[in-house]
């Protein structure tokens, strides 16, 4: 899982429109996958660190909690209904959002597109 977040970090640096959208976002976000914690620290739209937890000392602004199977489905090229969106995961009971919801909503497009960077690329027919 840590490799996926490192891939997202590298992909974000190569995505200028996301860096522009997230230029005002500087927070630490907790992603919990099946009990494993990952802290993504953003500074002006860039992921400056990805740290594996658990850590009681790392403050975070909001958290997305889900299971590995749901996240795998979320990262498919064409996710099934309910797995297409972080709020979809919550609605079908496979995700939970905690913390400062206002911070998430203010930066919703940026955060959702950042998580979407790990989506599999769909093969186009020849």
C-alpha positions in Angstrom: 0.0 0.0 0.0 2.9 2.4 0.8 4.1 1.9 -2.8 0.7 3.0 -4.1 0.9 6.2 -2.1 4.4 6.8 -3.3 3.2 6.4 -6.8 0.4 8.9 -6.1 3.1 11.3 -4.8 5.2 11.0 -7.9 2.2 11.2 -10.2 1.0 14.3 -8.5 4.3 16.1 -9.2 3.7 15.4 -12.9 0.1 16.7 -12.9 0.2 20.5 -13.2 -3.6 21.1 -13.1 -3.8 19.3 -9.7 -0.9 21.3 -8.3 -2.8 24.4 -9.3 -6.1 23.2 -7.8 -4.3 22.2 -4.5 -2.0 25.1 -4.1 -3.9 26.3 -1.0 -4.0 22.8 0.6 -1.4 22.2 3.3 -2.6 19.5 5.7 -1.9 16.0 6.9 -4.5 13.4 6.0 -4.9 10.0 7.5 -5.7 7.1 5.2 -6.6 4.0 7.2 -6.8 0.8 5.2 -7.9 -2.3 7.1 -6.4 -1.0 10.3 -3.1 0.1 8.7 -2.5 3.9 8.9 -0.8 6.1 6.3 -0.2 9.8 6.8 0.0 11.9 3.7 1.4 15.3 4.3 0.5 18.0 1.7 2.3 21.3 1.4 0.8 23.7 -1.2 -0.7 20.8 -3.1 2.3 18.6 -3.2 2.7 15.5 -1.1 5.9 16.1 0.9 5.8 12.9 2.9 4.1 9.5 3.1 4.5 7.9 6.5 3.3 4.6 7.7 1.7 4.5 11.1 0.3 4.0 13.6 1.3 7.2 15.3 -0.5 8.9 18.2 1.7 12.0 17.8 0.9 12.8 14.1 -1.9 15.3 13.9 -4.2 15.0 10.9 -7.0 17.2 9.6 -9.3 14.5 8.3 -9.3 10.8 7.8 -10.5 8.3 5.2 -11.0 4.8 6.6 -11.7 1.8 4.4 -10.7 -1.8 3.7 -8.1 -3.0 1.2 -10.7 -4.8 -1.0 -12.8 -1.6 -1.3 -9.8 0.5 -2.1 -8.7 -2.0 -4.8 -12.2 -1.7 -6.4 -11.9 2.1 -6.1 -8.6 2.1 -8.0 -10.0 0.0 -10.9 -10.1 1.7 -14.3 -13.9 1.6 -14.2 -15.0 1.2 -10.6 -18.4 -0.3 -9.9 -21.2 1.9 -8.5 -20.4 2.8 -4.9 -16.7 2.3 -5.4 -16.3 5.2 -7.8 -16.1 7.9 -5.1 -15.0 8.3 -1.5 -18.6 9.3 -0.5 -19.8 6.3 -2.4 -17.7 4.1 -0.2 -19.3 5.7 2.8 -22.8 5.3 1.4 -22.3 1.6 0.8 -20.8 1.1 4.3 -17.3 0.4 3.1 -15.7 3.7 4.1 -15.8 6.3 6.9 -14.7 9.9 7.0 -13.6 11.5 10.3 -12.2 14.8 11.4 -12.6 18.2 9.8 -15.2 17.6 7.1 -15.2 21.2 6.1 -11.5 21.0 5.2 -12.3 18.0 3.0 -15.2 19.6 1.3 -13.3 22.8 0.6 -10.7 20.7 -1.2 -12.9 17.9 -2.4 -12.1 17.9 -6.1 -8.3 18.1 -5.4 -8.4 15.2 -2.8 -10.6 13.0 -4.9 -8.5 13.5 -8.0 -5.3 12.9 -6.0 -6.6 9.5 -4.8 -7.7 8.8 -8.4 -4.1 9.0 -9.6 -3.7 5.4 -8.6 -6.6 4.2 -10.8 -5.6 1.7 -13.4 -5.4 3.0 -16.9 -8.0 1.6 -19.2 -6.7 -0.1 -22.3 -8.1 1.4 -25.5 -9.2 -0.9 -28.2 -6.8 -1.1 -31.2 
